[in-house]
Amino acid sequence: MAVKHTPTEIVHRGQKGGTTGCGTNTREHPTHWLNTSEKITCTKNGCS
């Protein structure tokens, strides 16, 4: 599963309402996150 941060257009490993692979909390500013099937573009440890 992937989740997209809409302000930056970066796609992370994880899902909305949880934590991304690199440790970002998607519960903070939930309107900035969308579940997606796009390719993961985050290069941080845990997502890539």
C-alpha positions in Angstrom: 0.0 0.0 0.0 1.2 3.5 -0.7 0.1 6.9 0.6 0.7 10.3 -1.2 1.5 13.5 0.5 -0.4 16.0 -1.6 1.5 19.2 -0.8 4.8 17.6 -1.9 3.5 15.0 -4.3 5.8 12.4 -2.6 4.5 8.8 -2.4 5.4 6.9 0.7 5.1 3.2 1.8 2.2 2.9 4.3 -1.5 4.0 4.5 -3.6 6.9 5.6 -4.3 6.9 9.3 -1.0 5.3 10.3 2.7 5.8 9.9 4.7 5.7 6.7 7.7 3.5 6.2 10.0 6.4 6.9 8.2 7.2 10.1 5.9 10.1 9.2 2.6 10.2 11.1 -0.3 10.5 8.5 -2.8 11.3 11.3 -1.2 14.8 11.5 -2.9 17.0 8.8 -5.0 14.0 7.5 -6.3 16.1 4.6 -2.7 16.2 3.1 -2.7 12.4 2.6 -4.3 10.1 0.0 -4.2 6.3 -0.3 -2.8 5.5 -3.8 -1.5 2.7 -6.0 1.2 5.0 -7.5 4.9 4.0 -7.4 6.6 4.9 -4.1 8.9 8.0 -4.7 10.2 8.6 -1.1 13.9 7.7 -0.9 14.1 7.8 2.9 15.1 4.6 4.8 11.9 2.5 5.3 10.0 3.7 2.3 12.6 2.9 -0.5 
